[in-house]
Amino acid sequence: MITKQAQFDLSTRNTFRMKVSCALYVEVTEEEDLLAIDWASLPQPVFVMGGGSNLLFTGDFPGTVLHVAICADFSTNSSAKLDQVQGQAAKLDQVQDQAAKLDQVQGVFGRGQILGGGPGPASVPQNAVECGIGGPGPRGEIGPSPKIGWTRSTSSCEPPSAAQSSAQTSSVSEPSSAAQSSAVADPSSAGQSSDVADPNISPDCPDNADVLVTVPAGTVFDDFCAWAASEGLWGPENLSLIPGECGASAVQNIGAYGVEAKDIIADIRAYDRETGSFVNIDPATCGYGYRTSNFKTIWKGRYIITAVTYRLSRTPQPKLDYGGLRKVLEDRGVAVPSSGTCAPPHMGRGRGPFPKEMGGAGVERSGTEFPEEGTATPLSAQIIRDAIIDIRRKKLPAVEEIGSAGSFFCNPVISHEHFERIVAIAKEDNGPEYAVPHYDAPGGIKVPAAWMIEQCGFKGRRNGGAQVYQNQPLVIVNASGTATPEDIIGLEQEVIKAIQTKYGITLHPEVEHI
Ligand SMILES: Cc1cc2nc3c(=O)[nH]c(=O)nc-3n(C[C@H](O)[C@H](O)[C@H](O)COP(=O)(O)OP(=O)(O)OC[C@H]3O[C@@H](n4cnc5c(N)ncnc54)[C@H](O)[C@@H]3O)c2cc1C
């Protein structure tokens, strides 16, 4: 369904709560809606928006704001719903109906227009289940509005026969080809059907099997994180509570606590406005870097992302060495590995106890030591998620309570020589023993912008309704609730100027100015 509203008030659609409007607001709830839009008739430019949590609208927007509202429902008890899906022939019939509907769509718009296609989202009717069966559809064809899908790598794991039969009926294609697909997918692989497994581990499946989950772009990213942790699936737990939607996760390469979206993205499905067709984009071609990608630079405005496929794992992959996470877990009595990032395979499922039959406690694997059984709470994706949420709540403003777009500035990377000059300034200011926080980074040394902002005395500084956040000076907040874009930009410029003067570093905003 396509909905349109002229002179739309965007104040509830951007987390900064800027009171601005756009000439036209368009929302689509189905992939094929994008084929039906008469793009030339829309007020220009067209800007694709997710949850509006990395944006600063600097004034009323003269063009069209488009929101991809294709969502999965990860609401409570999704696991049970997933289980229900298996073996329900009625629902598979609905899938086939949907496929017939698809053919109609393709008939209307012509197959010739549908280039690439690729491992499209699952063929699941909107009303079938909140969390549908799925995975990628055949290459060369457009899929209908995606629901979530999952499947396992079949190279080392044969799924249960029941799952196989569902897969054959619902024509779900080989998921590993999703990861291998290129910007324009190879239609020759069309029809490579595969095995779709239910999300539960089958007895003959080793714990190291990957799980690919295709999530529609408009899904709240943290709903996906919550679901993954509750299913005992590893990958996105460190990214918990980052505001925004799954589509934007692939644009922004969101990151937190040592994990970036690029680490878990296997495939991106998008509408290509240049060709008027759907493509599957290999993440290796996306130019991912620190909070950036080709979607933000050379591809800007070209692709409208409709679904993202994430590669999750049943194998524990804890990343604990950033932002004090390890310490928080230790303080909570959680069994954290003493070194490295690996953990025994039995630690992956939810909050359950150490199963003795799987190796038990005190076992050393790959050089990693674990506490004795019974002495500590076993580590799980859910426990890491819970800790991350607590840490973030203490440091960052809750979007429901105070307007912001998260970290306002990127952390600069400078040369070693430049860093030595910063160290000299800091020792002059704070004494000879003072240590400047810093991290090794590709191309030099990363110095936290928050540290520089604080050193320049900006913590809590106000400009009209805008304020440098007291608990985390990297964040500028709409403190009054009525801050104007000018208030925010005025404060931004003050910060940039002060840091340039003191340290010779020009900060660049992470927040996108529209
Ligand atoms: C309190 C707070 C904390 C935050 N913490 C973090 C953090 O820890 N790490 C981090 O990385 N970020 C963080 N952010 C920033 C923000 O959450 C992320 O950048 C997020 O990915 C933005 O998602 P969104 O859906 O709101 O996208 P938007 O802000 O609406 O858009 C972001 C960009 O993505 C594009 N886009 C969105 N959807 C689509 C689509 N379907 N197709 C094509 N392009 C699209 C937009 O055009 C825009 O360029 C934080 C923000 C807040 C408010």
The ligand as an SDF file (V2000), in Angstrom:
LIG
                    3D

 53 58  0  0  0  0  0  0  0  0999 V2000
   20.3160    7.9340   21.2020 C   0  0  0  0  0  0  0  0  0  0  0  0
   20.9910    7.4710   19.9390 C   0  0  0  0  0  0  0  0  0  0  0  0
   22.0450    6.5690   20.0280 C   0  0  0  0  0  0  0  0  0  0  0  0
   22.6900    6.1280   18.8630 C   0  0  0  0  0  0  0  0  0  0  0  0
   23.7070    5.2360   18.9760 N   0  0  0  0  0  0  0  0  0  0  0  0
   24.3330    4.7790   17.8710 C   0  0  0  0  0  0  0  0  0  0  0  0
   25.3860    3.8260   17.9750 C   0  0  0  0  0  0  0  0  0  0  0  0
   25.7520    3.3720   19.0510 O   0  0  0  0  0  0  0  0  0  0  0  0
   25.9920    3.4190   16.8230 N   0  0  0  0  0  0  0  0  0  0  0  0
   25.6050    3.8820   15.6010 C   0  0  0  0  0  0  0  0  0  0  0  0
   26.1770    3.4560   14.5970 O   0  0  0  0  0  0  0  0  0  0  0  0
   24.5970    4.7710   15.4770 N   0  0  0  0  0  0  0  0  0  0  0  0
   23.9600    5.2370   16.5780 C   0  0  0  0  0  0  0  0  0  0  0  0
   22.9490    6.1560   16.4570 N   0  0  0  0  0  0  0  0  0  0  0  0
   22.5890    6.6860   15.1260 C   0  0  0  0  0  0  0  0  0  0  0  0
   21.3940    5.9660   14.4490 C   0  0  0  0  0  0  0  0  0  0  0  0
   20.6830    5.2180   15.3720 O   0  0  0  0  0  0  0  0  0  0  0  0
   21.8650    5.0750   13.3150 C   0  0  0  0  0  0  0  0  0  0  0  0
   22.5710    5.8100   12.3580 O   0  0  0  0  0  0  0  0  0  0  0  0
   20.6910    4.3540   12.6160 C   0  0  0  0  0  0  0  0  0  0  0  0
   21.1760    3.4190   11.7030 O   0  0  0  0  0  0  0  0  0  0  0  0
   19.7580    5.2950   11.8930 C   0  0  0  0  0  0  0  0  0  0  0  0
   18.6480    4.5470   11.4970 O   0  0  0  0  0  0  0  0  0  0  0  0
   17.3280    5.2000   10.9730 P   0  0  0  0  0  0  0  0  0  0  0  0
   16.4160    4.1170   10.5570 O   0  0  0  0  0  0  0  0  0  0  0  0
   16.8100    6.1400   11.9960 O   0  0  0  0  0  0  0  0  0  0  0  0
   17.8460    5.9640    9.6860 O   0  0  0  0  0  0  0  0  0  0  0  0
   17.7070    7.4920    9.2930 P   0  0  0  0  0  0  0  0  0  0  0  0
   18.3670    8.3320   10.3210 O   0  0  0  0  0  0  0  0  0  0  0  0
   16.3010    7.8160    8.9620 O   0  0  0  0  0  0  0  0  0  0  0  0
   18.5750    7.5010    7.9540 O   0  0  0  0  0  0  0  0  0  0  0  0
   19.9480    7.2830    7.9910 C   0  0  0  0  0  0  0  0  0  0  0  0
   20.4650    7.1660    6.5480 C   0  0  0  0  0  0  0  0  0  0  0  0
   20.0090    5.9420    5.9970 O   0  0  0  0  0  0  0  0  0  0  0  0
   19.2770    6.1880    4.7990 C   0  0  0  0  0  0  0  0  0  0  0  0
   18.1960    5.1960    4.7630 N   0  0  0  0  0  0  0  0  0  0  0  0
   17.3660    4.8600    5.7670 C   0  0  0  0  0  0  0  0  0  0  0  0
   16.5500    3.8640    5.3880 N   0  0  0  0  0  0  0  0  0  0  0  0
   16.8650    3.5800    4.1080 C   0  0  0  0  0  0  0  0  0  0  0  0
   16.3750    2.6400    3.1570 C   0  0  0  0  0  0  0  0  0  0  0  0
   15.3770    1.7860    3.4210 N   0  0  0  0  0  0  0  0  0  0  0  0
   16.9310    2.6300    1.9130 N   0  0  0  0  0  0  0  0  0  0  0  0
   17.9450    3.4760    1.6050 C   0  0  0  0  0  0  0  0  0  0  0  0
   18.4450    4.3780    2.4610 N   0  0  0  0  0  0  0  0  0  0  0  0
   17.9110    4.4300    3.6990 C   0  0  0  0  0  0  0  0  0  0  0  0
   18.8040    7.6150    4.8940 C   0  0  0  0  0  0  0  0  0  0  0  0
   18.6030    8.1840    3.6100 O   0  0  0  0  0  0  0  0  0  0  0  0
   19.9600    8.2590    5.6210 C   0  0  0  0  0  0  0  0  0  0  0  0
   20.9820    8.5530    4.6990 O   0  0  0  0  0  0  0  0  0  0  0  0
   22.2710    6.6080   17.6050 C   0  0  0  0  0  0  0  0  0  0  0  0
   21.1900    7.5010   17.5180 C   0  0  0  0  0  0  0  0  0  0  0  0
   20.5540    7.9260   18.6740 C   0  0  0  0  0  0  0  0  0  0  0  0
   19.3890    8.8590   18.5590 C   0  0  0  0  0  0  0  0  0  0  0  0
  1  2  1  0
  2  3  1  0
  2 52  2  0
  3  4  2  0
  4  5  1  0
  4 50  1  0
  5  6  2  0
  6  7  1  0
  6 13  1  0
  7  8  2  0
  7  9  1  0
  9 10  1  0
 10 11  2  0
 10 12  1  0
 12 13  2  0
 13 14  1  0
 14 15  1  0
 14 50  1  0
 15 16  1  0
 16 17  1  0
 16 18  1  0
 18 19  1  0
 18 20  1  0
 20 21  1  0
 20 22  1  0
 22 23  1  0
 23 24  1  0
 24 25  2  0
 24 26  1  0
 24 27  1  0
 27 28  1  0
 28 29  2  0
 28 30  1  0
 28 31  1  0
 31 32  1  0
 32 33  1  0
 33 34  1  0
 33 48  1  0
 34 35  1  0
 35 36  1  0
 35 46  1  0
 36 37  1  0
 36 45  1  0
 37 38  2  0
 38 39  1  0
 39 40  1  0
 39 45  2  0
 40 41  1  0
 40 42  2  0
 42 43  1  0
 43 44  2  0
 44 45  1  0
 46 47  1  0
 46 48  1  0
 48 49  1  0
 50 51  2  0
 51 52  1  0
 52 53  1  0
M  END
$$$$
